[in-house]
Amino acid sequence: MKLSKSIITGGAGFIGSNLTDHLVRIGHKVIILDNFVSGKKSNLSHHKRKNVKIFKTDISKSKNLDRYFKGADYVFHLAGLAEIIPSIKNPKKYFVNNVLGTVNVLEAAKKVKIKKFIYAASSSCYGTPKKIPTSEKEKIDLKHPYALTKFMGEELVMKYASLFRMPNISFRFFNVYGPRLNTSGQYSAVMGNFLSQTKNKKPLTIVGNGKQTRDFIHVDDLANAFIKVIKSKLIKKIYNLGSGKRTSINTIAKIFGGKRKFIPLRPGEPKNSLANISKLKKDINWKPKISIEKGIKKLLQN
Ligand SMILES: NC(=O)c1ccc[n+]([C@@H]2O[C@H](COP(=O)([O-])OP(=O)(O)OC[C@H]3O[C@@H](n4cnc5c(N)ncnc54)[C@H](O)[C@@H]3O)[C@@H](O)[C@H]2O)c1
């Protein structure tokens, strides 16, 4: 029997490397395309070369992505730059990576008969949503170049689905966390910050008064949704991908424990963010299983 071949762009990053683990577990051969701008080889070092092949390539530059896509069954396009403040400082870089990069990946995938193309979009497309929980029908409100470029990528993915009948699905991720979370960057997200602060015995930095809430989804729940979707007949769909539960930053800090330090609010960040996930739950019969308490406990054990 021929094994399924999956391409993961950005596969050396946090979400991509976790997805790799799940796909290898179900018997896929995985091809990683990554330029290692934030991804790390060590995120994948536990895999055997016969299961996971890693290629260093920049999706925004490479004119020759086609050769990697030969015989591909599934494409998971996760490569991208993913920080808000750097995107405001350098919009062009974000445009080249996230928009041009997405066109290049779509062009390569278009030429082969893939079964599913999955795109990593972002809940940042809702800006400051009027309705909480927020459904996929909420108004698009792009507050910064990161949100704009991720949304342009999604629009391209949907246009390619219509124009070229590609089996494309876009997932708008909420706050994803889990093993190998990015903890290094100056602008890493709250969970990553808390994790590195806990490990370095530093106080947890809380933005604003900490009463703002976020929807945190464990990366294993996210990967399970991906696997259910690739087995389905669904195409040309956009789904929120969150836990459907809201947690305040103060609650997260409490679960981590230790001292806290309050820092000023940052631009473009909503007070509350919560996914309405009924569409995805209904379409693939999936639900998130890992509670925030259990997820953080697992994180602290690593
Ligand atoms: N983590 C979250 O909570 C979250 C939320 C919303 C959306 N997303 C999206 O999910 C995707 C994965 O996020 P992550 O948290 O794993 O981030 P990450 O930074 O760990 O992973 C991104 C990966 O893409 C690679 N990459 C970036 N530009 C590239 C290029 N031009 N060519 C090849 N590789 C490139 C990086 O080296 C890295 O390995 C991103 O597209 C991000 O926008 C993440």
The ligand as a MOL file (V3000), in Angstrom:
LIG
                    3D

  0  0  0     0  0            999 V3000
M  V30 BEGIN CTAB
M  V30 COUNTS 44 48 0 0 0
M  V30 BEGIN ATOM
M  V30 1 N 0.6970 29.8820 17.3280 0
M  V30 2 C -0.4760 30.4810 17.2290 0
M  V30 3 O -1.1700 30.6970 18.2420 0
M  V30 4 C -1.0080 30.9050 15.8820 0
M  V30 5 C -2.2190 31.6220 15.8270 0
M  V30 6 C -2.7230 32.0100 14.5850 0
M  V30 7 C -2.0550 31.6450 13.4180 0
M  V30 8 N -0.8810 30.9670 13.4970 0 CHG=1
M  V30 9 C -0.2010 30.6170 12.2380 0
M  V30 10 O 0.2270 29.2800 12.2770 0
M  V30 11 C 1.4410 29.1210 11.5600 0
M  V30 12 C 2.4550 28.3790 12.4180 0
M  V30 13 O 2.6700 29.1290 13.6000 0
M  V30 14 P 3.6600 28.6920 14.7740 0
M  V30 15 O 3.1060 29.2140 16.0270 0
M  V30 16 O 3.9960 27.2600 14.6370 0 CHG=-1
M  V30 17 O 4.9210 29.6190 14.4220 0
M  V30 18 P 6.4470 29.2200 14.1660 0
M  V30 19 O 7.1720 30.5290 14.0160 0
M  V30 20 O 6.9250 28.2880 15.2210 0
M  V30 21 O 6.3670 28.4520 12.7970 0
M  V30 22 C 6.4650 29.0660 11.5460 0
M  V30 23 C 7.4730 28.2760 10.7290 0
M  V30 24 O 7.5110 28.8330 9.3970 0
M  V30 25 C 8.8740 28.9390 9.0050 0
M  V30 26 N 8.9290 29.9950 7.9810 0
M  V30 27 C 8.6280 31.3100 8.1170 0
M  V30 28 N 8.7930 31.9500 6.9420 0
M  V30 29 C 9.1850 31.0100 6.0350 0
M  V30 30 C 9.5200 31.0490 4.6570 0
M  V30 31 N 9.4710 32.1850 3.9560 0
M  V30 32 N 9.8870 29.9030 4.0420 0
M  V30 33 C 9.9390 28.7300 4.7330 0
M  V30 34 N 9.6330 28.6360 6.0430 0
M  V30 35 C 9.2700 29.7650 6.6860 0
M  V30 36 C 9.6310 29.2460 10.2830 0
M  V30 37 O 11.0010 28.9670 10.2350 0
M  V30 38 C 8.8920 28.3540 11.2830 0
M  V30 39 O 9.4420 27.0530 11.3320 0
M  V30 40 C 1.8820 30.5280 11.1530 0
M  V30 41 O 1.5640 30.6990 9.7940 0
M  V30 42 C 1.0670 31.4460 12.0240 0
M  V30 43 O 0.7660 32.6600 11.3840 0
M  V30 44 C -0.3380 30.5880 14.7010 0
M  V30 END ATOM
M  V30 BEGIN BOND
M  V30 1 1 1 2
M  V30 2 2 2 3
M  V30 3 1 2 4
M  V30 4 1 4 5
M  V30 5 2 4 44
M  V30 6 2 5 6
M  V30 7 1 6 7
M  V30 8 2 7 8
M  V30 9 1 8 9
M  V30 10 1 8 44
M  V30 11 1 9 10
M  V30 12 1 9 42
M  V30 13 1 10 11
M  V30 14 1 11 12
M  V30 15 1 11 40
M  V30 16 1 12 13
M  V30 17 1 13 14
M  V30 18 2 14 15
M  V30 19 1 14 16
M  V30 20 1 14 17
M  V30 21 1 17 18
M  V30 22 2 18 19
M  V30 23 1 18 20
M  V30 24 1 18 21
M  V30 25 1 21 22
M  V30 26 1 22 23
M  V30 27 1 23 24
M  V30 28 1 23 38
M  V30 29 1 24 25
M  V30 30 1 25 26
M  V30 31 1 25 36
M  V30 32 1 26 27
M  V30 33 1 26 35
M  V30 34 2 27 28
M  V30 35 1 28 29
M  V30 36 1 29 30
M  V30 37 2 29 35
M  V30 38 1 30 31
M  V30 39 2 30 32
M  V30 40 1 32 33
M  V30 41 2 33 34
M  V30 42 1 34 35
M  V30 43 1 36 37
M  V30 44 1 36 38
M  V30 45 1 38 39
M  V30 46 1 40 41
M  V30 47 1 40 42
M  V30 48 1 42 43
M  V30 END BOND
M  V30 END CTAB
M  END
